[in-house]
């Protein structure tokens, strides 16, 4: 099964085709999303964040956790990455799938290093897995929007996707995964949209240079985030963002801690009614 793809700049029905493909195949490559200028600045800032993260958390601690070039909570280290949460193409996909009250489960950067063939350490991200390992009888609870900051190729560790393996109550056999797996190959600036129950893995980067990407996962508002972004970033930082970004960060899905917070008019509550 070939990986479906569409170009959002040249095909006006790209969103409809994307949602159809998500239901049928579990994934879709959308090309033409991010400008070359934004990609250039993003590369520079991701390397700067990596240095700050190494200094803050420590390389040894990250290695012990099985992290391979993962940059978690980049928003804490550089507010430039809030721009990614405002990309209209991503928000169109979120609205059409997990609703406009969805929240950001995670925003992770990836600087995937290159290794000689077979020399990459075995970690969670390069083993076949689902990002949302809960199949709810076809209910779409979570989606991923994975951006290629660098071109994705088979040789630089582009994501390996297995189309059609989403929303399965039982995991696919290893033989099926191996037979149907496809390396995602797409230009820089593309986004890979997939149902978070799709089986996938990071590819092996043997290109001789890093491969950069940013993954966003959005869930229905009632699902807990991987990181409590409101607490991690602080009220002042969140309140400087647009209402839509505040929603994504979880500002309107907070849990009350007192009766004073509970007995508030609806427009002042810490939460909003979800849409599914």
Rosetta silent file (secondary structure, phi, psi, omega in degrees, C-alpha in Angstrom):
SEQUENCE: XXXXXXXXXXXXXXXXXXXXXXXXXXXXXXXXXXXXXXXXXXXXXXXXXXXXXXXXXXXXXXXXXXXXXXXXXXXXXXXXXXXXXXXXXXXXXXXXXXXXXXXXXXXXXXXXXXXXXXXXXXXXXXXXXXXXXXXXXXXXXXXXXXXXXXXXXXXXXXXXXXXXXXXXXXXXXXXXXXXXXXXXXXXXXXXXXXXXXXXXXXXXXXXXXXXXXXXXXXXXXXXXXXXXXXXXXXXXXXXXXXXXXXXXXXXXXXXXXXXXXXXXXXXXXXXXXXXX
SCORE:     score description
SCORE:     0.000 S_00000001
   1 L     0.000  118.666 -179.546    0.000    0.000    0.000 S_00000001
   2 L   -71.736  144.938  177.063    1.601    3.291   -1.120 S_00000001
   3 L   -67.378  124.306  179.900    1.693    6.116    1.370 S_00000001
   4 L   -70.946  148.619  178.862   -1.031    8.601    0.380 S_00000001
   5 E  -149.396  158.498 -178.016    0.038   12.208   -0.142 S_00000001
   6 E  -152.247  156.039  176.990   -1.402   15.577   -1.069 S_00000001
   7 E  -113.323  119.872 -174.249   -0.089   19.121   -1.559 S_00000001
   8 L   -74.262  -13.720  179.295   -1.924   21.785    0.432 S_00000001
   9 L   -87.283  -27.955 -174.085   -0.737   24.571   -1.882 S_00000001
  10 L  -113.011  -12.376 -177.517   -1.959   23.068   -5.148 S_00000001
  11 L  -121.115  107.791 -173.992   -4.899   20.844   -4.135 S_00000001
  12 L   -67.164  -21.533 -179.586   -7.838   22.717   -2.622 S_00000001
  13 L   -95.659   23.415 -173.842   -9.465   19.535   -1.325 S_00000001
  14 H   -60.128  -36.552 -176.982   -6.361   18.524    0.643 S_00000001
  15 H   -69.449  -44.309  177.972   -8.127   18.577    4.022 S_00000001
  16 H   -61.534  -42.485  178.770  -10.994   16.347    2.905 S_00000001
  17 H   -65.213  -34.030  179.209   -8.532   13.947    1.315 S_00000001
  18 H   -67.620  -47.064 -179.099   -6.477   13.947    4.506 S_00000001
  19 H   -66.301  -35.394  176.305   -9.392   13.078    6.783 S_00000001
  20 H   -64.281  -43.582 -179.872  -10.535   10.366    4.369 S_00000001
  21 H   -67.389  -34.905  177.308   -7.064    8.870    4.295 S_00000001
  22 H   -60.091  -41.037  178.992   -6.807    8.993    8.083 S_00000001
  23 H   -69.896  -41.749 -174.220   -9.898    6.805    8.329 S_00000001
  24 H   -82.181  -49.170 -172.753   -8.868    4.424    5.555 S_00000001
  25 L  -106.067  -19.764 -177.578   -5.064    4.228    5.809 S_00000001
  26 L    87.811   -1.341 -176.559   -4.332    5.819    9.171 S_00000001
  27 E  -160.566  163.645  176.216   -1.958    8.379    7.665 S_00000001
  28 E  -160.854  135.381  172.537   -1.383   11.075    5.061 S_00000001
  29 E   -94.465  122.896  178.336    1.636   13.081    3.894 S_00000001
  30 E  -111.501  114.439 -177.447    0.742   16.739    3.328 S_00000001
  31 E   -93.277  159.432  173.644    3.382   18.615    1.349 S_00000001
  32 L    79.381   27.841 -173.962    4.001   22.358    1.071 S_00000001
  33 L   -89.089  -48.282 -170.305    3.104   23.381    4.631 S_00000001
  34 L  -109.739  136.837 -176.823    6.143   25.181    6.094 S_00000001
  35 L   -72.168  153.547  175.606    8.198   27.857    4.343 S_00000001
  36 H   -58.718  -35.128  179.902   11.955   27.445    3.744 S_00000001
  37 H   -64.016  -44.127  178.804   12.585   30.562    5.855 S_00000001
  38 H   -66.087  -36.977  178.977   10.768   29.101    8.859 S_00000001
  39 H   -64.509  -41.802  179.948   12.602   25.802    8.427 S_00000001
  40 H   -62.084  -46.174 -179.760   16.009   27.518    8.422 S_00000001
  41 H   -66.830  -37.480 -179.676   15.266   29.410   11.620 S_00000001
  42 H   -62.525  -42.522  178.454   13.780   26.316   13.228 S_00000001
  43 H   -57.079  -48.549 -178.819   16.952   24.292   12.596 S_00000001
  44 H   -60.481  -44.259 -176.328   19.105   26.916   14.293 S_00000001
  45 H   -71.979  -30.630  177.669   16.799   27.213   17.273 S_00000001
  46 H   -66.199  -40.800  177.434   16.481   23.451   17.725 S_00000001
  47 H   -65.593  -36.347  177.106   20.253   23.102   18.084 S_00000001
  48 H   -65.734  -41.442  177.617   20.243   25.973   20.589 S_00000001
  49 H   -63.836  -39.855  179.341   17.467   24.276   22.583 S_00000001
  50 H   -57.885  -42.314  178.214   19.410   21.015   22.536 S_00000001
  51 H   -63.199  -43.178  178.959   22.369   22.741   24.224 S_00000001
  52 H   -64.947  -39.884  179.729   20.093   24.260   26.874 S_00000001
  53 H   -66.196  -41.396  177.986   18.377   20.924   27.454 S_00000001
  54 H   -62.488  -40.212  179.512   21.698   19.111   27.838 S_00000001
  55 H   -69.642  -35.486 -175.840   22.828   21.707   30.378 S_00000001
  56 H   -77.634  -48.879 -174.536   19.532   21.607   32.278 S_00000001
  57 H   -96.362  -38.512 -178.664   18.822   17.869   32.377 S_00000001
  58 L   102.762  132.177 -178.850   22.205   16.337   31.574 S_00000001
  59 H   -62.625  -40.095 -178.698   23.277   14.096   28.693 S_00000001
  60 H   -61.991  -42.374 -179.435   23.788   11.105   30.978 S_00000001
  61 H   -66.465  -40.837  178.055   20.270   11.365   32.368 S_00000001
  62 H   -65.065  -41.151  178.516   18.763   11.674   28.897 S_00000001
  63 H   -63.672  -42.505  179.621   20.747    8.673   27.679 S_00000001
  64 H   -62.541  -30.068  179.449   19.651    6.628   30.685 S_00000001
  65 L   -80.244   -2.968  179.269   16.027    7.472   29.822 S_00000001
  66 L    79.600   26.572  178.991   16.507    6.011   26.334 S_00000001
  67 L   -87.573  132.632  178.800   16.269    9.350   24.541 S_00000001
  68 L  -121.854   85.229  179.322   17.841    9.521   21.081 S_00000001
  69 L    72.575   23.025 -178.976   17.956   13.174   20.091 S_00000001
  70 E   -86.886  134.166  176.543   14.532   13.980   21.622 S_00000001
  71 E  -115.349  100.992 -178.214   13.868   17.601   22.638 S_00000001
  72 E   -92.678  146.971  177.096   10.961   17.741   25.074 S_00000001
  73 L    52.928   51.271  177.589    9.176   20.932   26.124 S_00000001
  74 H   -60.957  -25.611 -179.996   11.010   23.181   23.671 S_00000001
  75 H   -59.507  -30.092  179.956    8.481   25.900   24.559 S_00000001
  76 H   -68.245  -34.882 -172.712   10.201   26.315   27.929 S_00000001
  77 H   -94.123  -20.604 -178.895   13.555   27.072   26.340 S_00000001
  78 L  -159.333  113.407 -177.191   12.480   29.185   23.362 S_00000001
  79 H   -71.532   -2.281  172.248    9.068   30.767   22.831 S_00000001
  80 H   -54.961  -33.343 -173.931    9.725   30.683   19.074 S_00000001
  81 H   -74.548   -6.501  169.099    8.166   27.218   19.091 S_00000001
  82 H   -65.064  -26.270  179.291    4.767   28.678   19.949 S_00000001
  83 H   -60.252  -32.961 -179.509    4.658   29.658   16.269 S_00000001
  84 H   -66.755  -28.021 -179.985    4.355   26.015   15.354 S_00000001
  85 H   -75.922   -9.460 -178.967    1.147   25.758   17.383 S_00000001
  86 H  -106.020    6.170  179.687   -0.427   28.458   15.207 S_00000001
  87 L   -63.322  120.313 -173.223    0.189   26.851   11.805 S_00000001
  88 H   -61.615  -36.793 -179.270   -3.228   27.008   10.092 S_00000001
  89 H   -63.141  -40.586  177.713   -2.834   23.726    8.195 S_00000001
  90 H   -65.538  -42.400 -178.939   -2.187   21.846   11.427 S_00000001
  91 H   -66.412  -34.144  175.778   -5.123   23.533   13.152 S_00000001
  92 H   -61.029  -42.029  179.634   -7.432   22.660   10.240 S_00000001
  93 H   -66.349  -44.057  179.585   -6.497   18.996   10.695 S_00000001
  94 H   -59.837  -47.944 -178.871   -6.981   19.168   14.474 S_00000001
  95 H   -59.556  -38.518 -174.595  -10.408   20.810   14.114 S_00000001
  96 H   -81.030   -6.298 -176.036  -11.522   18.219   11.564 S_00000001
  97 H  -123.304  -68.188 -176.288  -10.445   15.236   13.676 S_00000001
  98 L  -103.145   11.984  170.058  -10.142   15.672   17.449 S_00000001
  99 L    85.577  162.921 -178.487  -12.105   18.986   17.548 S_00000001
 100 L   -78.641    1.449  172.202  -11.224   22.612   18.225 S_00000001
 101 L  -104.005   11.709  178.388  -11.147   21.919   21.965 S_00000001
 102 L   -63.618  157.730  178.717   -8.316   19.400   21.582 S_00000001
 103 E  -122.630  156.826 -179.708   -5.206   19.841   23.700 S_00000001
 104 E   -77.499  112.888  175.997   -1.529   19.393   22.993 S_00000001
 105 E   -75.250  -39.128  177.529   -0.381   16.077   24.389 S_00000001
 106 E  -162.764  152.787  164.666    3.202   16.800   23.373 S_00000001
 107 E  -129.430  108.353 -178.495    5.452   18.853   21.147 S_00000001
 108 E  -118.305  130.184  170.640    8.767   17.028   20.742 S_00000001
 109 E   -87.826  154.926  177.040   11.691   18.027   18.604 S_00000001
 110 E  -132.681  123.971  167.961   13.979   15.395   17.112 S_00000001
 111 E  -115.970   88.350 -172.866   17.615   15.770   16.158 S_00000001
 112 E   -82.061  114.942 -178.383   18.207   12.198   15.034 S_00000001
 113 L   -75.033  160.127  178.441   21.934   11.489   14.815 S_00000001
 114 L   -92.162  143.210  176.200   23.523    9.373   12.121 S_00000001
 115 L  -133.169  159.830  170.376   25.119    6.001   12.875 S_00000001
 116 L   -62.970  153.713 -178.231   26.848    3.363   10.839 S_00000001
 117 L   -52.463  125.649  178.199   24.446    0.706    9.553 S_00000001
 118 L    81.824   -0.004 -174.794   23.259   -1.437   12.481 S_00000001
 119 L   -98.103   -8.559 -178.989   25.036    0.686   15.100 S_00000001
 120 L   -65.575  137.325  177.479   22.115    2.814   16.355 S_00000001
 121 L   -64.143  147.064  177.996   21.103    2.007   19.939 S_00000001
 122 L   -83.876  112.058  179.730   17.797    0.189   20.349 S_00000001
 123 L  -130.075  174.575 -175.630   15.369    2.576   22.033 S_00000001
 124 H   -56.518  -43.237 -170.766   11.596    2.943   22.191 S_00000001
 125 H   -67.917  -24.806  178.732   11.330    5.327   19.267 S_00000001
 126 H  -101.141   17.687  169.517   12.985    2.994   16.734 S_00000001
 127 L  -108.219  150.379  179.620   10.837    0.016   17.707 S_00000001
 128 L   -63.166  132.537 -176.796    7.352   -0.422   16.251 S_00000001
 129 E  -160.300  168.472  168.760    4.803    1.203   18.531 S_00000001
 130 L  -107.128  142.230  176.175    1.608    3.253   18.780 S_00000001
 131 L   -79.800  -20.307  174.466    1.785    6.763   20.247 S_00000001
 132 L  -127.866   89.090 -171.357   -1.693    6.288   21.732 S_00000001
 133 L   -81.354   48.679  179.199   -1.806    2.621   22.805 S_00000001
 134 L  -140.227  112.064 -179.986   -5.539    2.563   23.514 S_00000001
 135 L   -97.859  119.054 -171.173   -7.970    1.400   20.847 S_00000001
 136 L  -113.009   55.894  174.964  -11.474    2.652   21.665 S_00000001
 137 L    53.978   44.253  176.387  -13.655    0.804   19.155 S_00000001
 138 L    87.831   -5.102 -179.927  -12.804    3.156   16.281 S_00000001
 139 L   -72.975  123.934 -179.898  -13.107    6.374   18.274 S_00000001
 140 L   -82.516  104.266 -176.628  -10.413    8.831   17.160 S_00000001
 141 L  -101.719  -18.871 -173.348   -8.983   10.139   20.409 S_00000001
 142 E  -154.166  140.453  173.762   -5.547   11.285   19.285 S_00000001
 143 E  -131.018  157.201  174.132   -3.703   12.365   16.153 S_00000001
 144 E  -113.731  140.939  172.348   -0.083   13.163   15.343 S_00000001
 145 E  -126.347  103.932 -168.406    1.139   15.965   13.119 S_00000001
 146 E  -109.479  116.392 -175.451    4.806   15.258   12.431 S_00000001
 147 E   -97.223  133.853  173.329    6.782   17.909   10.546 S_00000001
 148 E   -85.204  100.133  175.453    9.801   17.221    8.376 S_00000001
 149 L   -72.898  -38.490  167.824   12.170   20.064    9.246 S_00000001
 150 L  -105.977  159.388  173.416   14.690   18.286    7.016 S_00000001
 151 L   -54.398  138.864  174.184   13.760   16.187    4.035 S_00000001
 152 E   -93.901  127.525  175.273   12.692   12.679    5.061 S_00000001
 153 L  -134.853  167.960  177.789   14.437    9.869    3.181 S_00000001
 154 L   -66.158  -26.214 -175.813   14.926    6.152    3.685 S_00000001
 155 L   -92.114  -15.449 -179.175   18.595    6.768    4.468 S_00000001
 156 E  -106.547   16.265  174.022   18.273    9.597    7.003 S_00000001
 157 L    88.498   22.457  174.324   15.821    7.921    9.349 S_00000001
 158 L   -52.887  144.285 -177.288   12.508    9.132    7.987 S_00000001
 159 L   -50.796  137.132  174.463    9.609    7.702    9.990 S_00000001
 160 E   -97.461  116.329 -179.332    8.640    4.152    9.080 S_00000001
 161 E  -109.899  151.559  177.500    4.847    3.890    8.876 S_00000001
 162 L  -120.959   89.259 -176.804    2.687    0.807    8.443 S_00000001
 163 L   -56.149  141.441  176.756   -0.484    1.953    6.635 S_00000001
 164 L    85.591    1.730 -178.491   -3.704    0.246    7.661 S_00000001
 165 L   -97.977   11.214 -179.139   -2.515   -0.859   11.108 S_00000001
 166 L   -83.431  158.290  174.542   -4.490    1.788   13.008 S_00000001
 167 L    56.794   38.061  177.587   -7.487    1.163   15.275 S_00000001
 168 L  -104.304  131.998  179.568   -6.724   -2.540   15.773 S_00000001
 169 L   -68.340  -34.843  179.026   -7.670   -4.225   19.007 S_00000001
 170 L  -110.140  140.257 -179.265   -4.856   -6.770   18.597 S_00000001
 171 L   -66.167  146.509  177.752   -1.320   -5.740   17.575 S_00000001
 172 L   -64.827  152.684  175.568   -0.195   -6.737   14.068 S_00000001
 173 L   -67.362  150.754  179.463    2.146   -9.676   13.731 S_00000001
 174 H   -57.346  -36.869  179.928    5.818   -8.810   13.359 S_00000001
 175 H   -63.426  -37.907  178.419    5.789  -10.388    9.908 S_00000001
 176 H   -68.102  -42.250  178.787    2.986   -8.031    8.810 S_00000001
 177 H   -58.865  -46.030 -178.613    4.813   -5.002   10.171 S_00000001
 178 H   -65.617  -38.197 -175.393    7.973   -5.926    8.316 S_00000001
 179 H   -74.192  -35.075 -173.311    6.142   -6.687    5.077 S_00000001
 180 H  -100.455   -7.055 -176.161    3.959   -3.560    4.980 S_00000001
 181 L   -64.843  140.993  178.351    6.322   -0.996    6.531 S_00000001
 182 E  -135.485  132.890  173.686    7.256    1.994    4.398 S_00000001
 183 E   -72.663  129.414  178.341    9.824    4.701    4.994 S_00000001
 184 L   -75.740  120.452  176.569    8.179    8.092    4.749 S_00000001
 185 L  -119.894  121.140 -176.463    9.961   10.105    2.077 S_00000001
 186 E  -158.916  157.723  179.928    8.862   13.708    1.661 S_00000001
 187 L   -68.310  156.506  170.479   10.296   17.201    1.166 S_00000001
 188 L   -56.734  142.373 -177.878   11.248   19.441    4.066 S_00000001
 189 L    93.714   -3.766  176.885    8.220   21.439    5.168 S_00000001
 190 L   -83.930  161.605  171.715    5.823   18.516    4.808 S_00000001
 191 E  -126.634  133.569  173.606    3.696   17.150    7.611 S_00000001
 192 E   -94.046  113.024  177.981    2.932   13.499    8.232 S_00000001
 193 E  -100.499  128.137  177.860   -0.545   13.284    9.774 S_00000001
 194 E  -147.808  147.583  170.433   -1.463    9.982   11.373 S_00000001
 195 E   -58.993  128.323 -173.420   -3.955    8.364   13.698 S_00000001
 196 L   -68.220   -5.383  173.578   -1.961    7.906   16.909 S_00000001
 197 L   -91.434    1.852  178.081   -2.927    4.227   17.015 S_00000001
 198 L   -70.637  137.435  177.141   -0.980    3.643   13.773 S_00000001
 199 L   -79.359  132.313 -176.446    2.024    1.370   14.172 S_00000001
 200 E  -159.771  173.300  178.434    5.252    3.137   13.246 S_00000001
 201 E  -158.488  158.633  171.161    8.904    3.561   14.189 S_00000001
 202 L   -73.074  140.665  177.050   11.817    5.915   13.662 S_00000001
 203 L   -79.549  175.579  178.178   13.974    4.844   10.764 S_00000001
 204 L   -90.428  124.744  179.039   17.732    4.275   10.839 S_00000001
 205 E   -92.611  107.969  177.658   19.760    7.372   10.006 S_00000001
 206 L  -120.082   21.450 -171.733   22.861    6.322    8.075 S_00000001
 207 L   -79.728  -17.235 -176.639   23.136    9.516    5.999 S_00000001
 208 L    94.581   -1.482  176.185   26.154   10.974    7.771 S_00000001
 209 L  -148.476  163.849 -179.172   24.271   13.981    9.180 S_00000001
 210 L   -64.111  154.257  170.980   21.440   14.749   11.595 S_00000001
 211 E  -121.712  122.962 -174.546   17.793   14.597   10.551 S_00000001
 212 E  -104.580  143.546  179.351   15.522   17.177   12.229 S_00000001
 213 E  -157.809  162.876  174.274   11.765   16.959   12.805 S_00000001
 214 E  -132.394  127.106  179.670    9.038   18.171   15.176 S_00000001
 215 E  -107.648  131.524  171.461    6.206   15.946   16.337 S_00000001
 216 E  -117.232  136.066  173.291    2.909   17.244   17.692 S_00000001
 217 E  -123.584  127.700  179.830    0.307   14.981   19.245 S_00000001
 218 E  -117.079  137.955 -179.838   -3.190   16.317   19.952 S_00000001
 219 E  -126.520  166.578  169.738   -5.830   14.517   22.003 S_00000001
 220 L   -57.585  152.337 -168.737   -9.411   15.018   23.069 S_00000001
 221 L   -65.462  -17.885 -176.317   -9.572   17.496   25.932 S_00000001
 222 L   -88.768   -1.068 -178.940  -10.328   14.923   28.628 S_00000001
 223 L   -94.741  136.200 -179.036   -7.062   13.029   28.155 S_00000001
 224 L   -68.058  143.773  178.085   -4.089   13.953   30.346 S_00000001
 225 L   -77.730  157.451  173.111   -1.093   15.530   28.660 S_00000001
 226 L   -65.123  -38.813  174.565    2.379   14.020   28.663 S_00000001
 227 L  -126.153  133.367  174.585    3.538   17.339   30.155 S_00000001
 228 L   -75.832   92.132 -172.858    1.272   19.733   32.049 S_00000001
 229 H   -64.449  -32.871  179.517    2.211   22.684   29.873 S_00000001
 230 H   -62.717  -46.733  179.037    0.333   25.244   31.965 S_00000001
 231 H   -71.909  -36.803 -177.086    2.303   24.345   35.081 S_00000001
 232 H   -69.211  -33.156 -177.036    5.545   23.779   33.176 S_00000001
 233 H   -97.174  -27.691 -179.004    5.431   27.167   31.441 S_00000001
 234 L    95.049  148.812 -176.690    3.638   29.240   34.084 S_00000001
 235 H   -57.581  -42.832 -175.256    0.454   31.300   33.951 S_00000001
 236 H   -61.340  -42.455  179.763    2.159   34.462   32.689 S_00000001
 237 H   -65.984  -43.346 -178.822    3.651   32.723   29.664 S_00000001
 238 H   -65.011  -40.784 -177.020    0.394   30.996   28.765 S_00000001
 239 H   -69.956  -14.896  175.329   -1.647   34.193   29.092 S_00000001
 240 L   -79.648   -9.899 -176.771    0.612   35.930   26.566 S_00000001
 241 L   -90.034  167.402  176.572   -0.529   33.467   23.895 S_00000001
 242 L   -66.446  156.993  177.888   -3.608   33.615   21.691 S_00000001
 243 H   -54.742  -36.748 -179.122   -6.826   32.053   23.046 S_00000001
 244 H   -66.754  -41.221  177.491   -6.448   29.180   20.587 S_00000001
 245 H   -68.113  -36.274  175.477   -2.914   28.419   21.770 S_00000001
 246 H   -58.825  -43.194  177.569   -4.086   28.684   25.381 S_00000001
 247 H   -59.381  -46.810 -178.902   -6.683   26.041   24.590 S_00000001
 248 H   -62.185  -36.911 -177.893   -4.046   23.770   23.054 S_00000001
 249 H   -74.057  -15.273  178.964   -1.753   24.155   26.058 S_00000001
 250 L   104.174   13.679 -178.877   -4.525   23.075   28.440 S_00000001
 251 L   -61.765  -30.121 -178.610   -5.501   26.427   29.946 S_00000001
 252 L  -105.479   21.873  173.636   -9.188   25.504   29.678 S_00000001
 253 E  -129.051   25.408  179.829   -8.842   21.925   30.885 S_00000001
 254 L   -74.648  156.768  178.689   -7.443   22.666   34.340 S_00000001
 255 L   -99.889  131.487 -178.941   -8.769   20.950   37.467 S_00000001
 256 L   -66.813  150.472 -179.152  -10.188   23.184   40.191 S_00000001
 257 L  -120.265    2.325  179.781   -8.430   23.171   43.560 S_00000001
 258 L  -156.313  164.404  177.023  -10.993   25.025   45.684 S_00000001
 259 H   -68.874  -29.169  176.538  -14.700   25.755   45.957 S_00000001
 260 H   -62.403  -42.289  176.991  -13.992   29.345   44.998 S_00000001
 261 H   -69.010  -31.738 -178.587  -12.608   28.121   41.673 S_00000001
 262 H   -70.121  -46.130 -175.308  -15.521   25.710   41.306 S_00000001
 263 L   -90.296   68.581  178.325  -18.302   28.251   41.829 S_00000001
 264 L  -119.989  152.363  172.979  -17.392   30.619   39.027 S_00000001
 265 L   -58.230  154.660 -173.790  -19.480   31.919   36.104 S_00000001
 266 H   -56.120  -36.916 -177.317  -19.022   29.764   33.025 S_00000001
 267 H   -74.966   -6.929  179.300  -16.807   32.316   31.255 S_00000001
 268 H  -115.005    6.495 -179.584  -14.375   32.344   34.199 S_00000001
 269 L   -71.750  160.947  179.607  -14.121   28.604   34.837 S_00000001
 270 L   -82.106    1.480 -176.586  -10.841   26.749   34.513 S_00000001
 271 E  -145.291  158.482  175.727  -12.334   24.396   31.949 S_00000001
 272 L  -122.515  153.652  176.770  -14.589   24.468   28.923 S_00000001
 273 L   -66.442  130.602  179.158  -17.104   21.942   27.737 S_00000001
 274 L   -79.648  173.514 -179.300  -15.515   19.626   25.211 S_00000001
 275 L  -114.418   15.845  179.206  -16.946   18.518   21.878 S_00000001
 276 L   150.786    0.000    0.000  -16.224   14.816   22.067 S_00000001
